[in-house]
Amino acid sequence: MLNGYALNTGRAAQGMPTKVTAAKIACFDFNLQKTKMQMGVQVLVSDPRELEKIRQRESDITKERIEKILKAGANVVLTTKGIDDMSLKYFVEAGAIAVRRVRKEDLRHVAKATGATMVSTFADMEGEETFDPSFLGHADEVVEERIADDDVILVKGTKNTSVVSVILRGANDYMLDEIERSLHDALCIVKRTLESNMVVAGGGAVEAALSVYLENLATTLGSREQLAIAEFAESLLIIPKVLSVNAAKDATELVAKLRAYHHTAQTKADKQHYSSMGLDLVKGIVRNNLEYGVIEPAMSKVKIIQFATEAAITIVRIDDMIKLTKEESGNEE
């Protein structure tokens, strides 16, 4: 874990410094390459001697833009597009760090953290090209570090928000993708918990408790709804069963114990603490998961049950079938 926002790229040129303190960061979404005419624009040249002047002007336009950036005080330049070698020379001479081909999502995060404005054009309302120093973001330092086999640009001490980057390492890309998804899910769960401020016991505790409660509720009804509620109660037990099977435990025995605990919790007033009983899949026992810190956000649990129910209703509701039969050939004599 690194203190700062990490960009998975390095400096655009080796002559640039590896570290800039009191960084003033400019974020761009356009090319800093030799300016070319747009597609479809035709220029009729009557004097061949003017061609060299046209080429020179194309180079000067980019040079003037870079001079405006450096004059505004920028010493770190990030762009989503390219920077050609001719342009890199000016940044090297100014002792600034320039980074090209930065992901747009990363650039947005850096801009938000440092207070920078993402600029997509230099043109102003008067038709002139200007770059205001107020567009610059601020950070304590921008440094290039080598992590494993890759160079990483770290933006540390950002102005607006404290940023932390997590560097994942793995044997191959597939493993890294899996680790990233797992980490993302874990962070989202923490976010949901902080949003809802309500948690429930994990390890199949909620599903088992609901199953027992709905089975008891079903017996109080004298209509065909009893069958639907009983089936719904049974389907909820799929979750603890699958958890047990995935952990290579005896699903039948564990689920039976779990149901017995929750039935006791709902029928005996002095045993209500059993309502937090859930599965411990490491030891293959039933325990009080609330005490052991195995918890889930209540908001997510409610949403999961709602969406699963809606999906099942949608499938059951489809009661028509349209079948296309192949036409018989009319070659019969």
C-alpha positions in Angstrom: 0.0 0.0 0.0 1.5 3.4 -1.1 0.7 6.8 0.3 -0.3 8.7 -2.9 -2.0 8.1 -6.2 0.0 5.7 -8.4 0.0 6.0 -12.2 1.1 2.8 -13.9 3.5 4.5 -16.3 6.9 6.3 -16.2 8.4 9.5 -17.4 8.2 10.3 -21.1 12.0 10.9 -21.3 15.0 9.8 -19.3 16.4 13.3 -19.0 13.6 14.4 -16.8 14.0 14.5 -13.0 12.7 11.5 -11.1 11.3 13.7 -8.3 9.6 17.1 -8.2 8.7 18.8 -4.9 6.0 21.4 -4.5 4.4 20.0 -7.6 2.1 22.0 -9.8 0.2 19.6 -12.0 -1.3 20.3 -15.4 -3.9 17.7 -16.7 -4.5 17.7 -20.5 -6.7 15.7 -22.8 -5.1 16.6 -26.1 -1.9 16.0 -28.1 1.3 17.8 -27.4 2.7 16.8 -30.8 3.5 18.6 -34.0 0.3 20.3 -35.1 -1.2 19.0 -38.3 -4.1 20.1 -40.4 -7.4 18.5 -39.7 -8.7 15.9 -42.1 -10.6 17.5 -45.0 -8.7 20.8 -44.9 -7.1 21.7 -48.1 -4.3 24.4 -48.5 -3.4 25.6 -51.9 0.3 26.7 -52.0 1.3 28.9 -54.9 4.9 29.5 -53.8 7.0 26.3 -53.0 9.2 28.4 -50.7 6.3 28.9 -48.3 6.2 25.1 -47.6 9.1 25.4 -45.2 7.4 28.3 -43.4 4.2 26.2 -43.0 6.2 23.3 -41.5 8.0 25.7 -39.2 4.7 27.2 -38.0 3.3 23.8 -37.3 6.2 23.2 -34.9 6.0 26.6 -33.4 2.3 26.2 -32.5 3.2 23.3 -30.2 6.2 25.1 -28.8 4.1 28.1 -27.9 1.6 25.9 -26.1 4.3 24.2 -24.1 5.8 27.6 -23.2 2.4 28.8 -22.0 2.2 25.7 -19.8 5.7 26.2 -18.3 5.1 29.9 -17.9 2.0 29.2 -15.8 4.3 27.4 -13.4 3.6 23.8 -14.2 6.4 21.4 -13.4 4.4 18.1 -13.9 2.4 17.6 -17.1 0.0 14.7 -17.5 -1.8 14.0 -20.8 -4.0 11.3 -22.1 -2.6 11.6 -25.6 1.0 11.7 -27.0 4.0 14.0 -26.6 6.6 13.8 -29.5 10.3 13.9 -29.0 10.6 17.5 -30.2 8.1 18.6 -27.5 9.8 16.5 -24.8 13.0 18.5 -25.2 11.3 21.7 -23.8 10.1 19.8 -20.7 13.6 18.3 -20.1 15.2 21.7 -20.4 12.7 23.2 -17.9 13.3 20.4 -15.4 9.7 19.2 -15.5 8.2 15.7 -15.5 5.9 15.0 -18.5 3.8 11.8 -18.6 2.0 10.7 -21.8 -0.7 8.1 -22.5 -2.2 8.4 -19.0 -5.6 6.7 -18.7 -8.5 9.2 -18.7 -9.9 7.6 -15.5 -6.6 8.0 -13.7 -6.3 11.6 -14.9 -9.7 12.4 -13.5 -8.8 11.0 -10.1 -5.5 13.0 -10.1 -7.4 16.2 -11.0 -9.9 15.7 -8.3 -7.3 14.9 -5.6 -5.0 17.8 -6.5 -7.6 20.4 -7.4 -6.5 20.6 -11.0 -8.8 21.3 -14.0 -8.8 18.8 -16.8 -8.1 20.9 -20.0 -9.1 19.7 -23.4 -8.3 22.9 -25.4 -6.3 26.1 -24.9 -8.9 28.2 -26.9 -10.7 30.9 -24.9 -13.8 33.0 -25.7 -11.8 35.6 -27.6 -10.4 32.9 -29.9 -6.9 33.1 -28.4 -4.9 30.3 -26.8 -4.3 30.8 -23.1 -3.6 28.7 -20.0 -4.6 30.0 -16.6 -2.4 29.1 -13.6 -5.7 28.4 -11.7 -6.0 25.2 -13.8 -3.0 23.7 -12.0 -3.3 21.2 -9.2 -1.0 21.0 -6.2 0.8 18.2 -4.4 3.7 17.9 -2.1 5.8 15.9 -4.5 5.6 13.8 -7.7 8.2 11.0 -7.8 9.0 8.0 -10.1 9.6 4.8 -8.2 10.4 1.3 -9.5 8.1 -1.3 -8.1 8.9 -4.9 -9.2 9.7 -4.6 -12.9 7.6 -1.5 -13.6 8.1 2.3 -13.2 5.3 4.0 -11.3 4.6 7.7 -11.0 3.4 8.6 -7.5 1.5 11.8 -6.7 2.0 12.3 -2.9 0.5 14.8 -0.5 -2.4 15.8 -2.7 -4.2 19.1 -1.9 -7.9 18.1 -1.7 -8.1 14.5 -0.5 -5.7 12.0 1.0 -5.1 9.3 -1.6 -3.8 5.8 -1.0 -3.0 3.3 -3.8 -2.9 -0.4 -3.4 -0.3 -2.2 -5.6 -1.3 -5.7 -6.4 1.3 -8.4 -7.3 0.5 -11.8 -8.7 1.9 -14.7 -10.8 0.0 -13.7 -14.0 -2.6 -11.4 -15.4 -5.5 -13.8 -14.6 -4.6 -14.0 -11.0 -4.2 -10.2 -10.8 -7.7 -9.7 -12.3 -9.2 -12.1 -9.8 -7.4 -10.3 -6.9 -8.6 -6.9 -8.2 -12.2 -8.1 -8.3 -12.0 -9.5 -4.8 -10.4 -6.3 -3.4 -13.0 -4.2 -5.2 -15.9 -6.3 -3.7 -14.3 -6.0 -0.2 -14.0 -2.2 -0.5 -17.6 -1.9 -1.8 -18.9 -4.0 1.2 -17.1 -1.7 3.6 -18.6 1.3 1.8 -22.1 -0.2 2.0 -21.7 -0.9 5.7 -20.7 2.7 6.4 -23.6 3.9 4.3 -26.3 1.8 6.0 -24.8 1.7 9.6 -26.5 -1.7 10.0 -25.0 -5.2 9.9 -26.2 -8.8 10.2 -24.4 -12.0 11.1 -22.8 -13.8 8.1 -22.2 -17.4 7.2 -25.8 -18.3 6.2 -27.3 -17.0 9.5 -29.8 -14.6 7.9 -31.0 -17.2 5.3 -31.4 -20.0 8.0 -33.4 -17.6 10.3 -35.6 -16.5 7.4 -36.2 -20.0 6.4 -37.3 -21.1 9.9 -39.5 -18.0 10.3 -41.2 -18.5 6.9 -41.9 -22.2 7.5 -43.6 -21.3 10.8 -45.6 -18.6 9.0 -46.7 -20.9 6.2 -48.3 -23.3 8.7 -50.6 -20.5 9.9 -52.1 -20.0 6.4 -55.0 -22.2 5.2 -54.7 -21.3 1.5 -52.5 -22.4 -1.4 -50.1 -19.5 -0.4 -48.8 -21.9 2.2 -47.1 -24.0 -0.5 -45.5 -20.9 -2.1 -44.1 -19.6 1.3 -42.9 -23.1 2.2 -41.0 -23.4 -1.1 -39.5 -19.9 -0.7 -38.3 -20.9 2.8 -36.7 -24.0 1.5 -35.0 -22.2 -1.4 -33.3 -19.9 1.1 -31.4 -22.8 2.5 -29.5 -23.1 -0.8 -27.0 -20.5 0.4 -25.8 -22.3 3.6 -25.8 -25.6 1.7 -23.6 -24.2 -1.2 -21.3 -22.6 1.4 -20.8 -25.9 3.1 -20.3 -27.9 -0.1 -17.7 -25.3 -1.4 -15.8 -25.7 1.9 -15.9 -29.5 1.5 -18.0 -30.0 4.7 -21.0 -32.1 5.4 -23.8 -29.8 4.2 -26.7 -31.9 5.5 -25.4 -32.0 9.1 -24.3 -28.4 9.2 -27.6 -27.0 7.8 -29.6 -29.2 10.2 -27.7 -27.8 13.2 -28.1 -24.3 11.9 -31.9 -24.7 11.5 -32.1 -26.1 15.0 -30.3 -23.2 16.6 -32.5 -20.6 14.8 -35.7 -22.5 15.6 -34.7 -22.4 19.3 -33.9 -18.7 19.0 -37.3 -17.9 17.6 -39.4 -20.1 20.0 -37.6 -19.6 23.3 -37.2 -16.1 24.7 -34.1 -16.9 26.8 -32.3 -18.3 23.7 -32.5 -15.3 21.4 -28.8 -14.9 21.2 -28.8 -18.0 19.0 -30.2 -15.8 16.2 -26.5 -14.9 15.3 -25.5 -18.5 14.8 -23.8 -19.1 11.4 -21.3 -21.4 9.7 -17.6 -21.5 10.5 -16.4 -23.2 7.3 -12.7 -23.5 8.4 -13.5 -25.7 11.4 -16.8 -27.0 10.0 -18.9 -26.0 13.0 -21.8 -23.7 13.8 -20.8 -20.6 15.9 -22.0 -17.1 16.9 -20.7 -15.2 13.9 -21.6 -11.8 15.4 -19.1 -12.4 18.2 -16.4 -13.6 15.8 -16.8 -10.6 13.5 -18.2 -12.4 10.5 -20.8 -9.8 9.5 -22.5 -8.5 6.3 -24.1 -5.1 5.6 -27.9 -5.3 6.1 -28.5 -3.2 3.1 -26.7 -5.6 0.7 -28.5 -8.6 2.2 -31.9 -7.0 1.7 -31.1 -6.1 -1.9 -29.7 -9.6 -2.7 -32.9 -11.2 -1.5 -35.1 -8.7 -3.4 -33.3 -9.1 -6.7 -33.2 -12.9 -6.5 -36.9 -12.9 -5.8 -37.7 -10.5 -8.7 -35.6 -12.6 -11.0 -37.4 -15.8 -10.0 -40.8 -14.1 -10.4 -39.8 -12.9 -13.9 -38.9 -16.4 -15.0 -42.1 -18.0 -13.5 -44.2 -15.2 -15.1 -43.2 -16.3 -18.7 -46.0 -18.7 -19.4 -46.2 -18.5 -23.3 -43.9 -20.2 -25.7 -43.5 -19.3 -29.3 -42.1 -22.1 -31.4 -41.0 -21.8 -35.0 -41.5 -25.0 -37.0 -39.6 -25.6 -40.1 -41.8 -25.5 -43.3 -42.1 -28.8 -45.1 -40.9 -28.7 -48.6 -43.7 -28.7 -51.2 -42.0 -31.2 -53.5 -44.4 -34.0 -52.7 -45.9 -35.6 -55.8 
